[in-house]
Amino acid sequence: METTDVVIIGAGFAGLTAARELSRRGFNTIILEARDRIAGRTHLEEHLGRNLELGGTWVHWTQPYVWTEMGRYGIAAIAAPEFTKAYWSVEGQHRSGHADELMDLLDAPNQALLADARKYFPLPWSPLTNSEVTDIDGLTLSEAIDRLDLSEDQRQLLRSFWALNFNGLLDQAAYTQALRWCAAASGSWQLMFETCATFKIEGGTRRLAEAILEDSTAQLRLKQPVVSIRQDAERVHVQTADGQEITARQLILAVPLATVNDIDIQPQLSAAKREAACRSHAGRGAKLWIKVKGRQERFVAMGAEDAPLNFVQAEYIDEDSTTLVCFGPQAAAVDVTDRAAAQQILDSLVPGLEVLEIAGHNWVDDEQSRSTWAMHYTGFLSESLAELQRPEGLIRIAGSDIANGWGGFIDGAIESGIAVSRSVAQQLEETEKADLGISV
Ligand SMILES: Cc1cc2nc3c(=O)[nH]c(=O)nc-3n(C[C@H](O)[C@H](O)[C@H](O)COP(=O)(O)OP(=O)(O)OC[C@H]3O[C@@H](n4cnc5c(N)ncnc54)[C@H](O)[C@@H]3O)c2cc1C
């Protein structure tokens, strides 16, 4: 049986970052990745005549971890041009105007909803600093919105805006999750929105993921889904689907939260961890790229909160075509291969566009993700986050889904990879000293 210091399961940004940190500190590290590629829920691939990001894309300087990594490898950010036009619909009525008009309409309701962001999250990267967070963690975003004194137009727009941010339905969406995002953007919802969809990584997410991997001496093994993990007091034993076995001194489980329970882990993780993984999170929506005929104005469009696609943004504007990036709250409502259906959906949002081609990936049907970006349900923050971060014997969970700051983003994945690798390294160094009889 092969032995190593650390096995990392999952080569997304969390796993890659942890592997770089540990291998640079001299620990033998093996990454086992189920897919035939690295970078997990980010995936730059050629479609519609250009390289498109099918998953995670946007980054910002308010996100310290990813911004530092880009700086470290000399990778720049690309800015998007300003929007000039907007389409939106309220109570089934189509409206259009300058993009600033839509932002103005969203301003007062978001200000009201998020006014207490910094009160509850004075230190966003320590999200449980204010114990009062526990009192509001059971509140759904729907309930928080219903408490506001809003016109029907404002209420519908605000709900659609947050269904976009959650990439999911608002039923059990935690109000604290919305507050956390806003607090991480220093209490400004406009800065929060800019953070989410304005600046991209030059050369794409793949370039950053490859830079992190190349900076590490960890061994990467692709197409190696891990099926079982056994741990005893001193070692952890990992088995892959094709029967390979590796024994390690420490293990990092850097897989999406929604897939943790797919691996047979013995002794079982705590009931609280398993329940949190089973419930997972609300991010189960769609992202679709649509190429339409003609050079269009740079526009955004917002539809009803439960429309198959409730947000469209003109992303690439060429001479004879425009490529749109679109999001919807339910992956099941969007067939990423059905051009005719995409035309029908788009017609209900923006008049007069002719769909040429579409591209996308269903991350919810994908066994290696079963979800998109992590947007938590009520109770997750106060009941599950610390428990998921707590080591269980020689096993630690890592990943954006359980990050402290920008959880759900590439930034959160890197944050978590750094934090978990630090604690693994500390543990290994303490064990080595103890083995040598050096008191720690
Ligand atoms: C559609 C979409 C849009 C997004 N937009 C943005 C955005 O604009 N900006 C942003 O910052 N973030 C965005 N995100 C979120 C961001 O991509 C993720 O939060 C981040 O990439 C997660 O990194 P991770 O390492 O925690 O997990 P992952 O990237 O999911 O990596 C986990 C890895 O584990 C592997 N794995 C799973 N099970 C096993 C197993 N049993 N054995 C071995 N390997 C296994 C998976 O294949 C995967 O490679 C988006 C995500 C999606 C899906």
The ligand as an SDF file (V2000), in Angstrom:
LIG
                    3D

 53 58  0  0  0  0  0  0  0  0999 V2000
  -22.2000   28.4080  -12.2660 C   0  0  0  0  0  0  0  0  0  0  0  0
  -21.2570   28.9010  -11.2120 C   0  0  0  0  0  0  0  0  0  0  0  0
  -20.9360   30.2480  -11.1800 C   0  0  0  0  0  0  0  0  0  0  0  0
  -20.0680   30.7330  -10.2010 C   0  0  0  0  0  0  0  0  0  0  0  0
  -19.6800   32.0450  -10.2330 N   0  0  0  0  0  0  0  0  0  0  0  0
  -18.6720   32.4610   -9.4180 C   0  0  0  0  0  0  0  0  0  0  0  0
  -18.0520   33.7230   -9.6230 C   0  0  0  0  0  0  0  0  0  0  0  0
  -18.3920   34.4510  -10.5570 O   0  0  0  0  0  0  0  0  0  0  0  0
  -17.0440   34.0820   -8.7800 N   0  0  0  0  0  0  0  0  0  0  0  0
  -16.5960   33.2480   -7.7840 C   0  0  0  0  0  0  0  0  0  0  0  0
  -15.6730   33.6310   -7.0560 O   0  0  0  0  0  0  0  0  0  0  0  0
  -17.1630   32.0440   -7.5880 N   0  0  0  0  0  0  0  0  0  0  0  0
  -18.1570   31.6190   -8.3940 C   0  0  0  0  0  0  0  0  0  0  0  0
  -18.6660   30.3570   -8.2740 N   0  0  0  0  0  0  0  0  0  0  0  0
  -18.2680   29.5580   -7.1210 C   0  0  0  0  0  0  0  0  0  0  0  0
  -16.8540   28.9750   -7.2200 C   0  0  0  0  0  0  0  0  0  0  0  0
  -16.6440   28.4580   -8.4980 O   0  0  0  0  0  0  0  0  0  0  0  0
  -16.7220   27.8930   -6.1620 C   0  0  0  0  0  0  0  0  0  0  0  0
  -17.1260   28.3670   -4.9010 O   0  0  0  0  0  0  0  0  0  0  0  0
  -15.2850   27.4060   -6.0220 C   0  0  0  0  0  0  0  0  0  0  0  0
  -14.6950   27.1890   -7.2650 O   0  0  0  0  0  0  0  0  0  0  0  0
  -15.3130   26.1140   -5.1980 C   0  0  0  0  0  0  0  0  0  0  0  0
  -14.0080   25.6370   -5.0260 O   0  0  0  0  0  0  0  0  0  0  0  0
  -13.7690   24.3660   -4.0850 P   0  0  0  0  0  0  0  0  0  0  0  0
  -12.3660   23.9870   -4.2380 O   0  0  0  0  0  0  0  0  0  0  0  0
  -14.2930   24.6590   -2.7250 O   0  0  0  0  0  0  0  0  0  0  0  0
  -14.7520   23.2400   -4.6580 O   0  0  0  0  0  0  0  0  0  0  0  0
  -14.8000   22.6050   -6.1320 P   0  0  0  0  0  0  0  0  0  0  0  0
  -14.3310   23.5850   -7.1300 O   0  0  0  0  0  0  0  0  0  0  0  0
  -16.1460   22.0530   -6.3130 O   0  0  0  0  0  0  0  0  0  0  0  0
  -13.7210   21.4420   -6.0650 O   0  0  0  0  0  0  0  0  0  0  0  0
  -14.0130   20.2100   -5.4890 C   0  0  0  0  0  0  0  0  0  0  0  0
  -13.3440   19.1090   -6.3090 C   0  0  0  0  0  0  0  0  0  0  0  0
  -13.6140   17.8520   -5.6820 O   0  0  0  0  0  0  0  0  0  0  0  0
  -13.7760   16.8910   -6.7170 C   0  0  0  0  0  0  0  0  0  0  0  0
  -14.4630   15.7310   -6.1430 N   0  0  0  0  0  0  0  0  0  0  0  0
  -15.7510   15.6360   -5.7340 C   0  0  0  0  0  0  0  0  0  0  0  0
  -15.9810   14.4120   -5.2320 N   0  0  0  0  0  0  0  0  0  0  0  0
  -14.8070   13.7110   -5.3280 C   0  0  0  0  0  0  0  0  0  0  0  0
  -14.4030   12.3920   -4.9860 C   0  0  0  0  0  0  0  0  0  0  0  0
  -15.2340   11.5180   -4.4010 N   0  0  0  0  0  0  0  0  0  0  0  0
  -13.1320   12.0030   -5.2360 N   0  0  0  0  0  0  0  0  0  0  0  0
  -12.2430   12.8640   -5.7990 C   0  0  0  0  0  0  0  0  0  0  0  0
  -12.5780   14.1250   -6.1600 N   0  0  0  0  0  0  0  0  0  0  0  0
  -13.8540   14.5460   -5.9180 C   0  0  0  0  0  0  0  0  0  0  0  0
  -14.5790   17.6410   -7.7520 C   0  0  0  0  0  0  0  0  0  0  0  0
  -14.5040   17.0160   -9.0250 O   0  0  0  0  0  0  0  0  0  0  0  0
  -13.9190   19.0100   -7.7190 C   0  0  0  0  0  0  0  0  0  0  0  0
  -12.8730   19.1080   -8.6630 O   0  0  0  0  0  0  0  0  0  0  0  0
  -19.5360   29.8510   -9.2310 C   0  0  0  0  0  0  0  0  0  0  0  0
  -19.8600   28.4820   -9.2780 C   0  0  0  0  0  0  0  0  0  0  0  0
  -20.6970   28.0190  -10.2550 C   0  0  0  0  0  0  0  0  0  0  0  0
  -21.0020   26.5450  -10.3100 C   0  0  0  0  0  0  0  0  0  0  0  0
  1  2  1  0
  2  3  1  0
  2 52  2  0
  3  4  2  0
  4  5  1  0
  4 50  1  0
  5  6  2  0
  6  7  1  0
  6 13  1  0
  7  8  2  0
  7  9  1  0
  9 10  1  0
 10 11  2  0
 10 12  1  0
 12 13  2  0
 13 14  1  0
 14 15  1  0
 14 50  1  0
 15 16  1  0
 16 17  1  0
 16 18  1  0
 18 19  1  0
 18 20  1  0
 20 21  1  0
 20 22  1  0
 22 23  1  0
 23 24  1  0
 24 25  2  0
 24 26  1  0
 24 27  1  0
 27 28  1  0
 28 29  2  0
 28 30  1  0
 28 31  1  0
 31 32  1  0
 32 33  1  0
 33 34  1  0
 33 48  1  0
 34 35  1  0
 35 36  1  0
 35 46  1  0
 36 37  1  0
 36 45  1  0
 37 38  2  0
 38 39  1  0
 39 40  1  0
 39 45  2  0
 40 41  1  0
 40 42  2  0
 42 43  1  0
 43 44  2  0
 44 45  1  0
 46 47  1  0
 46 48  1  0
 48 49  1  0
 50 51  2  0
 51 52  1  0
 52 53  1  0
M  END
$$$$
